[in-house]
């Protein structure tokens, strides 16, 4: 799915963390064979912030939220820290 954010169109991908929180990433749109760049990121709790209904790890519900929420909620992309070896 695609969405306009901050003046450009991006591919949106969604996933869930083990605890049920949602993770949404806006990637640059590229031609085949090129590598997309993760540009913006949105994380949300396990419940939809607007309706307070649980996402229940339903990617369609999370995608609907990601496509319809206000653009200022998206942050510049960041990588999650990797766990230290042995943790």
TAVENTA-V444401 format. One record per residue. RES is the residue in one letter. NEAR is the number of other C-alpha atoms within 10 Angstrom. Layout:
# TAVENTA-V444401
RES:NEAR + RES:NEAR
This chain:
# TAVENTA-V444401
X:12 + X:14 + X:15 + X:13 + X:16 + X:11 + X:6 + X:9 + X:14 + X:23 + X:16 + X:21 + X:17 + X:20 + X:17 + X:20 + X:12 + X:8 + X:9 + X:17 + X:19 + X:25 + X:19 + X:23 + X:24 + X:28 + X:20 + X:18 + X:17 + X:12 + X:8 + X:7 + X:6 + X:8 + X:11 + X:15 + X:14 + X:18 + X:16 + X:20 + X:21 + X:20 + X:18 + X:18 + X:16 + X:19 + X:17 + X:17 + X:12 + X:8 + X:7 + X:10 + X:10 + X:16 + X:20 + X:15 + X:18 + X:14 + X:17 + X:11 + X:14 + X:26 + X:18 + X:11 + X:17 + X:27 + X:16 + X:10 + X:13 + X:10 + X:14 + X:9 + X:12 + X:19 + X:14 + X:11 + X:16 + X:12 + X:7 + X:6 + X:6 + X:6 + X:7 + X:6 + X:5 + X:4 + X:4
